[in-house]
Amino acid sequence: MTDRWARKLPFASDPLFVYGTLRFGAVLTELIGRVPEMAAARVLGRRAAALPGRVYPGLVAAAAGVTDGFLLTGLTADEWLVLDAFEDDEYDLVPVSVSVGERVGYAWTYVWTAEVEERDWSASEFATEQLPSYVGKCAAWRRDVILLSETV
């Protein structure tokens, strides 16, 4: 696997398709300090799978799959760095075809490369059962990242 700090990231102007925890404004605010422009979007041929022992999903290939999420635009290079550092090592950053209304284009997204469950992940269940505690974990993670960057 590529060392995440050496991985080439997309251009700051490139869109990011988010389908899991990053679709929630509270999570984005904790991680990057704001909610970028978001448009409802869809990716065909993939599903947001539940992951064993995790509260977040992984996007995996699924012939008849459809995954709803959001297209984030206007990210800065620093925001890309934060989001990439936040993502688990079992994710690969890849380009995908994304539909926004009647328009089809490309965006980058994080796809999962490890074991998944048979069931799909539920954004509404996550929002009800996990979101508040997850936002707190994001805030703690971000504080740790800032503290580490100040000591390097």
Secondary structure, 3 states (H helix, E strand, C coil): CCCCCCCCCCCCCCCEEECCHHHCHHHHHHHHCCCCEEEEEEEEEEEEEECCCCCCEEEEEEEEEEEEEEEEECCCHHHHHHHHHHCCCCEEEEEEEEEECCEEEEEEEEEECCCCCCCECCHHHHHHHCHHHHHHHHHHHHHHHHHHHHHC
